Amino acid sequence: MSKVEVHGYAIISDDDRIADASGHTPEALRNDADWAYFQAGLDSSALTVLGRLGHEANPSPRGRLRMILSSSSPGLERRPDGWWWNPEKLPWDQAIRTMLPNGGRVAVPGGRRVFDLFLGIGYDTFHLSRAEGVRVPGGVALFSACDQGRGAEALLAERGLRPGSRLILDPAVPVSLVIWRK
Ligand SMILES: NC(=O)c1ccc[n+]([C@@H]2O[C@H](COP(=O)([O-])OP(=O)(O)OC[C@H]3O[C@@H](n4cnc5c(N)ncnc54)[C@H](OP(=O)(O)O)[C@@H]3O)[C@@H](O)[C@H]2O)c1
């Protein structure tokens, strides 16, 4: 199979949170410049892999190809709104070979369990945006290990990714972006 490239995308707070304590994205983690960057990333990807809740909350208006993680899937199953995948029933290598037999770029926008899963599978690139100065106490962590005091950056570095320079997506907040690459 040709190369599959896995790209993670997240916007986090200073305390490495992707959502608030109720599981919703707080306004402070919504940013137009970051959204535009993320959408461009999805446009240049062959497939978006996301959790069921994120899928249900954000339908894909442009009809991009989606793979939705859910325990309700018997393995890998085509439904009208995309491919439904259960990683406990079918390993990633087999699932992605069915989805993208010629390889391609895969975007992974979470949520937390999906980000965790791909820490194990391996990110080739992680686009890590941060709303600087924002804290979301008690919120949902980017990776579950962040709840044990591990920083998002340390976890990416441990998996062999290295940071690029800090770019500013929106100077008003500011929202910064660091692209981590293998
Ligand atoms: N700041 C950011 O960058 C960012 C990124 C992503 C999400 N978010 C926010 O976080 C919240 C949603 O994230 P979330 O973590 O609550 O939900 P989610 O990942 O979108 O969906 C969770 C569901 O996905 C399925 N799933 C996930 N991992 C699985 C696995 N390994 N095996 C089988 N099924 C799996 C399960 O569905 P079943 O129940 O059907 O089994 C699970 O209930 C939203 O508010 C969203 O906007 C923010």
Ligand as a Chemical Component Dictionary entry (heavy atoms), coordinates in Angstrom:
data_LIG
# 
_chem_comp.id                   LIG 
_chem_comp.type                 NON-POLYMER 
_chem_comp.pdbx_formal_charge   0 
_chem_comp.three_letter_code    LIG 
# 
loop_
_chem_comp_atom.comp_id 
_chem_comp_atom.atom_id 
_chem_comp_atom.alt_atom_id 
_chem_comp_atom.type_symbol 
_chem_comp_atom.charge 
_chem_comp_atom.model_Cartn_x 
_chem_comp_atom.model_Cartn_y 
_chem_comp_atom.model_Cartn_z 
_chem_comp_atom.pdbx_ordinal 
LIG N1  N1  N 0  -10.625 21.591 20.685 1  
LIG C1  C1  C 0  -10.538 20.659 19.768 2  
LIG O1  O1  O 0  -9.643  20.661 18.928 3  
LIG C2  C2  C 0  -11.534 19.550 19.762 4  
LIG C3  C3  C 0  -11.289 18.412 19.001 5  
LIG C4  C4  C 0  -12.220 17.387 19.009 6  
LIG C5  C5  C 0  -13.363 17.507 19.772 7  
LIG N2  N2  N 1  -13.567 18.630 20.489 8  
LIG C6  C6  C 0  -14.775 18.753 21.318 9  
LIG O2  O2  O 0  -14.856 17.665 22.201 10 
LIG C7  C7  C 0  -16.211 17.243 22.295 11 
LIG C8  C8  C 0  -16.442 15.848 21.649 12 
LIG O3  O3  O 0  -15.401 15.040 21.887 13 
LIG P1  P1  P 0  -15.636 13.704 22.680 14 
LIG O4  O4  O 0  -14.286 13.210 23.072 15 
LIG O5  O5  O -1 -16.645 13.954 23.761 16 
LIG O6  O6  O 0  -16.375 12.784 21.620 17 
LIG P2  P2  P 0  -15.966 12.137 20.202 18 
LIG O7  O7  O 0  -14.571 11.609 20.211 19 
LIG O8  O8  O 0  -16.330 13.061 19.114 20 
LIG O9  O9  O 0  -16.998 10.932 20.202 21 
LIG C9  C9  C 0  -16.919 9.954  21.219 22 
LIG C10 C10 C 0  -17.553 8.702  20.678 23 
LIG O10 O10 O 0  -16.766 8.210  19.591 24 
LIG C11 C11 C 0  -16.707 6.798  19.652 25 
LIG N3  N3  N 0  -15.326 6.394  19.897 26 
LIG C12 C12 C 0  -14.270 7.198  20.180 27 
LIG N4  N4  N 0  -13.166 6.443  20.311 28 
LIG C13 C13 C 0  -13.531 5.169  20.110 29 
LIG C14 C14 C 0  -12.848 3.939  20.125 30 
LIG N5  N5  N 0  -11.512 3.869  20.363 31 
LIG N6  N6  N 0  -13.535 2.811  19.870 32 
LIG C15 C15 C 0  -14.872 2.842  19.607 33 
LIG N7  N7  N 0  -15.579 3.991  19.576 34 
LIG C16 C16 C 0  -14.914 5.122  19.837 35 
LIG C17 C17 C 0  -17.660 6.370  20.762 36 
LIG O11 O11 O 0  -18.931 6.256  20.123 37 
LIG P3  P3  P 0  -20.044 5.172  20.617 38 
LIG O12 O12 O 0  -20.633 5.782  21.834 39 
LIG O13 O13 O 0  -20.986 5.119  19.439 40 
LIG O14 O14 O 0  -19.324 3.885  20.870 41 
LIG C18 C18 C 0  -17.636 7.582  21.681 42 
LIG O15 O15 O 0  -18.791 7.676  22.485 43 
LIG C19 C19 C 0  -17.038 18.209 21.521 44 
LIG O16 O16 O 0  -17.410 19.281 22.315 45 
LIG C20 C20 C 0  -16.041 18.657 20.495 46 
LIG O17 O17 O 0  -16.388 19.893 19.919 47 
LIG C21 C21 C 0  -12.687 19.646 20.502 48 
# 
loop_
_chem_comp_bond.comp_id 
_chem_comp_bond.atom_id_1 
_chem_comp_bond.atom_id_2 
_chem_comp_bond.value_order 
_chem_comp_bond.pdbx_ordinal 
LIG N1  C1  SING 1  
LIG C1  O1  DOUB 2  
LIG C1  C2  SING 3  
LIG C2  C3  SING 4  
LIG C2  C21 DOUB 5  
LIG C3  C4  DOUB 6  
LIG C4  C5  SING 7  
LIG C5  N2  DOUB 8  
LIG N2  C6  SING 9  
LIG N2  C21 SING 10 
LIG C6  O2  SING 11 
LIG C6  C20 SING 12 
LIG O2  C7  SING 13 
LIG C7  C8  SING 14 
LIG C7  C19 SING 15 
LIG C8  O3  SING 16 
LIG O3  P1  SING 17 
LIG P1  O4  DOUB 18 
LIG P1  O5  SING 19 
LIG P1  O6  SING 20 
LIG O6  P2  SING 21 
LIG P2  O7  DOUB 22 
LIG P2  O8  SING 23 
LIG P2  O9  SING 24 
LIG O9  C9  SING 25 
LIG C9  C10 SING 26 
LIG C10 O10 SING 27 
LIG C10 C18 SING 28 
LIG O10 C11 SING 29 
LIG C11 N3  SING 30 
LIG C11 C17 SING 31 
LIG N3  C12 SING 32 
LIG N3  C16 SING 33 
LIG C12 N4  DOUB 34 
LIG N4  C13 SING 35 
LIG C13 C14 SING 36 
LIG C13 C16 DOUB 37 
LIG C14 N5  SING 38 
LIG C14 N6  DOUB 39 
LIG N6  C15 SING 40 
LIG C15 N7  DOUB 41 
LIG N7  C16 SING 42 
LIG C17 O11 SING 43 
LIG C17 C18 SING 44 
LIG O11 P3  SING 45 
LIG P3  O12 DOUB 46 
LIG P3  O13 SING 47 
LIG P3  O14 SING 48 
LIG C18 O15 SING 49 
LIG C19 O16 SING 50 
LIG C19 C20 SING 51 
LIG C20 O17 SING 52 
# 
